[in-house]
């Protein structure tokens, strides 16, 4: 069986502080999305893990369009061809 590669991305998401709890809840419901840090001013560090570039783009666009999201910036992306093998 051939291993499928993994796309790993990291984002900084700017959220209206009044919508922070709602956006956090919606993010945790998205497949492959994890919140790593949240600042009181609404900045969040979020990661996306998918098996295709198309899924990464779709998830990024979903995040960008959530009500209360002011900005979403990609800060890191890596394609890992063999996620079971450590570098």
C-alpha positions as CSV (number, residue, x, y, z in Angstrom):
1,X,0.0,0.0,0.0
2,X,1.4,3.4,-1.0
3,X,1.6,6.2,1.6
4,X,-0.4,9.3,0.7
5,X,1.4,12.6,1.3
6,X,0.3,15.2,3.8
7,X,0.0,19.0,3.4
8,X,0.8,20.8,6.6
9,X,-0.1,24.5,6.8
10,X,0.1,27.2,9.5
11,X,-2.1,30.3,9.6
12,X,-2.4,33.4,11.6
13,X,-6.2,34.2,11.8
14,X,-7.4,37.6,12.9
15,X,-10.8,37.4,14.6
16,X,-13.1,40.2,15.9
17,X,-12.7,39.6,19.7
18,X,-16.5,39.6,20.1
19,X,-16.7,36.6,17.8
20,X,-13.7,34.7,19.3
21,X,-15.7,32.0,21.0
22,X,-17.9,31.4,18.0
23,X,-15.1,31.2,15.5
24,X,-13.1,28.9,17.8
25,X,-16.0,26.5,18.0
26,X,-16.4,26.5,14.2
27,X,-12.7,26.0,13.6
28,X,-12.7,22.9,15.9
29,X,-15.5,21.4,13.8
30,X,-13.4,21.6,10.6
31,X,-11.6,18.4,9.6
32,X,-7.8,18.6,9.9
33,X,-7.9,22.0,11.7
34,X,-6.3,22.6,15.1
35,X,-6.0,25.8,17.2
36,X,-2.6,26.2,18.8
37,X,-2.8,29.6,20.5
38,X,-5.3,32.4,21.0
39,X,-4.6,36.0,22.0
40,X,-7.1,38.2,23.8
41,X,-7.0,40.6,20.8
42,X,-8.3,37.9,18.5
43,X,-5.2,36.6,16.9
44,X,-5.1,32.8,16.5
45,X,-2.4,30.4,15.4
46,X,-4.1,27.6,13.5
47,X,-2.8,24.6,11.6
48,X,-4.4,22.7,8.7
49,X,-3.5,19.1,7.8
50,X,-4.9,17.6,4.6
51,X,-4.1,15.0,2.0
52,X,-4.3,17.3,-1.0
53,X,-3.6,20.9,-2.1
54,X,-7.2,21.3,-3.1
55,X,-8.4,20.4,0.3
56,X,-5.9,22.8,1.9
57,X,-7.2,25.6,-0.3
58,X,-10.8,24.8,0.4
59,X,-10.2,24.7,4.2
60,X,-8.3,28.0,4.1
61,X,-11.2,29.6,2.1
62,X,-13.7,28.2,4.6
63,X,-11.8,29.7,7.5
64,X,-11.3,33.1,5.7
65,X,-15.1,33.4,5.1
66,X,-16.3,32.5,8.6
67,X,-18.3,35.3,10.2
68,X,-16.1,37.2,12.6
69,X,-12.8,36.4,10.8
70,X,-11.1,39.6,9.8
71,X,-8.0,38.1,8.1
72,X,-6.3,34.8,7.5
73,X,-2.6,34.6,6.4
74,X,-0.7,31.6,5.4
75,X,2.7,31.6,7.2
76,X,4.0,28.1,6.5
77,X,3.2,25.2,4.2
78,X,5.0,21.9,3.8
79,X,4.2,18.8,1.7
80,X,5.4,15.7,3.5
81,X,5.7,12.7,1.1
82,X,6.1,10.1,3.8
83,X,4.5,11.3,7.0
84,X,5.4,8.1,8.8
85,X,9.1,8.6,8.2
86,X,10.8,11.1,10.5
87,X,13.2,13.6,8.9
